[in-house]
Amino acid sequence: MKTMLKNKMEWRKIKYLHSSPLGLMVKKLVDHLGYYFFNRNKDKEKFIIRLNEIRSIAIVNLGHIGDILLMLPMLDALRENYNGKIILLVNPYVFELAKKIKMVDEVYCVPHPRFSRTNNGSWFETFKVFRSLKTDIVFVADVYFFSIPFAYISRKKYFIGYNPVGFGFLFDLVLDYPYNMHITEKYYRFLDLLDIKRPKLKILTEYLYDVTNPLNDKDYIVIAVGTGAQAKDWDDENFIELINLILYHEKIIKNKKIVLLGKMEEERYRRYKIYHNDQKVIDLINRTTITEAIGIIKDSALFVGLDSGLTHASAMLGIKTIALYSGTTGIGVWDPLNFSNNVDLIRVDNLFCNNNGHGCGKRYCKTRICMNLITPLMVYNKICKYLKGNG
């Protein structure tokens, strides 16, 4: 009786991730009812999975580029220790990238309206995709409130994931969530469950098939504009001032060109059309696939970007990377992976609004003070340092 009551009250111990007051109320209400009437959680000490008896593992990650890239080391370790089928379920935006992953046998495209960056998402089609999935293990590697119940309707033996966004009562096993550690630690918890050793990091191209550079040029500076959330973005005026600083001081860039990458709305993109007649700038904004962009970055001399998927790609390629980070996430949690000290992260941390270094969690911010304190001159000085050979 005591054990049953303890399980019903388990939701009170959950430390929920950043959420609006309304969202937090909904999550707590759902968990209150779910843990009381429908808790499936098993005892962690007695929950044993014998990998040699598992025929297939499905991993759900409906996040965007960075989420998928930072999961690659975990997939690599899983592949080296597991001979069964590995299935990956992703959103349409990263489907092309996911199909290039060497360690995965099959990729499902999930048109979930909450995670599609187009207007083509469909709740019904999402239901059909998950319902068609039949596997031994479903591991929900992302942490999204709206992906867990859909993943639950798949046909599986074991359902595994994390609880800090709600719906934890649906899982057979809830993995520990490393709140203040790097996001790769979240993925490694699944390896720990399967008794698989943590992997050694590899260069990004070792994880992917056929990453080629569509450009004839090499040894250029890549500047990637835009990111997935307004609170993490940098004003276009800052990017343009930075580009002009580089172009003005030709001794620094010598024979190098600037390649512009990224995705943005057409109205915003018009500001960058001033460079269309500049022989030193190759404008590829809105003109590349994810893997084409990765191919371009791998032959660059230097990369500058925001808290975005392409910045993670650059870091994992071993390219000298200058990353401009906001205070929306916790310090060290979503930082790019650092190969041989190739990442220089610019971030203003000592602010009243960054929750003591844990991040404010905002996707939209009126002031964006943490990003506005990063100036084009600060970034330009970093570029000069690297190109002079002192990086």
Secondary structure by P-SEA (a helix, b strand, c coil): caaaaaaaacccccccccccaaaaaaaaaaaaaaaacccccccccccccccccccbbbbbbcccaaaaaaaaaaaaaaaaccccbbbbbbcccaaaaaaacccccbbbbbbcccccccccccaaaaaaaaaaccccbbbcccccaaaaaaaaaccccbbbbcccccccccccccccccccccaaaaaaaaaaaaccccccccccccccccccccccccbbbbbbcccccccccccaaaaaaaaaaaaaaccccccbbbbbbbbbcccccccccccccccccccccccccaaaaaaaaaacccccccccaaaaaaaaaccbbbbbbcccccccccccccccccbbbbbbcccccccccccccccccccccccccccaaaaaaaaaaaaaccc
